[in-house]
Amino acid sequence: MSTQPSFADNPSNESRDPAYFGYYAMLQHQQNMLQDTVRTSTYRNAILLNTECFEDKLVMDVGAGSGILSYFAVQAGAKKVYAVEASDMALKMKKLVKAASLPNAKNEFLKDRVEVIQAKIEDSSVKAPKVDTIISEPIGVLLVHERMIESFIYARDTFLKPGGHLFPNKGTMYLAPFTDALLFTETMGKARFWEQTTFHGVDLSPLYPDAKAEMFGMPVVGHFDPKSLLATPTSDAEGYEMDFSTITMKALRDFVVPISWKAQYTGLMHGVAGWFDLLFSGNAESEASQPVEMSTGPSAEKTHWQQVRFMFREPLAVNAGQVIRGWMHCVVNDMRSYTVDIEVIAGPYGELSDPNQPFEPLLEQQAKRHARATGEAEGEDEEEEEEDDLQFSRRRGRWELHEQSYNYSYTGSANDMLTKPEHLCMYEPENVDDAYGGITYTV
């Protein structure tokens, strides 16, 4: 029987809602997002450069937060904006909108143009007409964390007129192999605390395997050096695209991202890095449309989303020119996030596992290895595994996207221009052309 989460068919966020909406009801957290100049200016440009999607139109802002997108929509000429916000930040919005009716108000342009609705978009209490355009910032770490895109899609299916517009209308997820010996060493250092056998007279070592599994099972959020990538992201840099205009709830709740890279360097792959881009196409049928794009990649200007890295418990050695195949399987959980399984194989040999098959946790693998080492397991299984290991190198792991750790060691500086691959323990092939063709040799 599969050990995959069973929430994809009937997912629930209810138990997490009080804490979730309590967080976004605080001005300091709204301020953090507002001060993300890339995020805020991208949305403003997308709206004001595509006024034909807003001028004299009915607009809905899903998960309106501080209301900034609603205010931009009014600036673009919206006839009426329905700002739907479930947290008590809706009360702050109402206060700001109400102040627009006062004498000499600086926000007079908002008067009678914004209706604040305090509710989840899925609630039957939301009374709003069909609208011409829906705007939202439903994005989390790796695009999908917090599962707000589901609310965006619900609003699309329930409130958007035929031929209406979504801002944004597409998101693209990118994955790439990375190396970071310092991050690996730091993480191991945290786990090794539990190797102590005489901690104030107590032997903690029985908990070391659990500590290692826990530390490496936490996705690492933070910016990192783009030069630490061992290959360009995903296949042909196309990424994994989510078209918000057409994607279904089912496809959003359980999806597999194919992985295919060609290593550009010889080195140790410590895991998989991920980020995303957003696209605001405006009115794709109009020549006046001005598409706007935003990237959260390691080479782009920094955002509050940063990037995320999934670290292997054991690094994978790769050679320049070697093909790395695999997949990332994401399934919703009840923590407003996703359970993420990743498997990769370096080299041409070996078959990838079925992403829908049960995942064998690290501790179960260790128990089997111990059984083989002590002679308690069947010899045939050991021989099969040894033969399998000779054919290819495989790494597989599971991470809960909401159980994040943070690493802010990389700040970026002028000295980055001096960084060479070998400084990051990445080694260029002697003959680049041959290496990319799958052959490396030294003259």
Secondary structure, 3 states (H helix, E strand, C coil): CCCCCCCCCCCCCHHHHHHHHHHHCCHHHHHHHHCCHHHHHHHHHHHHCCHHHCCCCEEEEECCCCCHHHHHHHHCCCCEEEEECCCCHHHHHHHHHHHCCCCCCCCHHHCCCEEEECCCCCCCCCCCCCEEEEEECCCECCECCCCCHHHHHHHHHHHEEEEEEEECCEEEEEEEEECCHHHHHHHHHHHHHHHCCCECCECCHHHHHHHHHHHHCCCEEECCCHHHECCCCCHHHCCEEEECCCCCHHHHHEEEEEEEEECCCEEEEEEEEEEEEEEECCCCCCCCCCCEEEECCCCCCCCCCCEEEEEEEEEEEECCCCEEEEEEEEEECCCCCEEEEEEEEECCCCCCCCCCCCCCCHHHHHHHHHHHHCCCCCHHHHHHHHHHHHHCEEEEEEEECCCCEECCCCCCCHHHHHCCHHHHCCECCCCHHHHHCCCCCCC
